[in-house]
């Protein structure tokens, strides 16, 4: 079985699981090092480009808020 990360769940899984995964990432954000925050942010930015045309609601309610949180953590906000 392939290992899936929280970011995979945010992007690929059903809406409820995506929101739960986003919450976990939000809680962990302050404990993640800069490199990890950068990688997660990059993955979500790429996912936003792929997901938005097909599921703008997921982007607006899960991916974009999580991107804001990760950017704030990365930027020390």
N, C-alpha and C positions, 0 to 999 in steps of 0.2 A: 504494500500500500504506500502510495506517495505521501510524503510529509507535506502538510499545508501550513502556511504561516497565517497569522492574524490578518495580514494584508490580503492574502489570497481569499480569506473568508469575507472580508469587506467587499471585495470586487466580485467574487464568483458565487457566493452562497445565497441562500434565500434572505429576504430582507431582515427578518428577525435575527438570524445568526450574524448577518453583516453588522447590525447595530450593536449587538453584544460584543463582537470582535473590536469594533471601533471604540467602545467603552473601555475595553481592556488596554488597548493601545494608548488611549487618553490617560489612563491611570499610570501606565508604565512610562509615559513620555518624559517625566522629570528624572527618571532613573536611567535613561538611555544615553550612551555616549554620542558625541557629535557625528561620528562615522555612521553609526546605526540610524540616527535620526535622518541623516542625509540620504542613506539608501532607502529608507522607508518613504521619505518624501518623494524621491525620484520615482519609485515604483508606483506610488499613488498618482503622481502627475501623469505618468505614462498610461496608467489604467483609466484615468479620467478621460483622456483622449479617445480611448477605445470604447469605453462604456457610455459616455454621454450621448452619442447619437441614438443608441438603442434604449437607454434607461436614464433619462435626464432626472427623474425623481431620485434615483439612488445617488446620482452625483450631487444633487442639491441637498439631500438630507443626510447623507453618510460620508461620501468621499470629500466634498469640499469643506465641511466643518472639521473633519479629521486632518485635512491638509493644513488648515489654519492653526489647529492645535500643535501639530508637529513643527510648523514653521516658527510658532511662538517659542516652543521649547528649544528649538535649534538656535534661535536668535536671542535666547535668554530672557524672553518676555514673559 
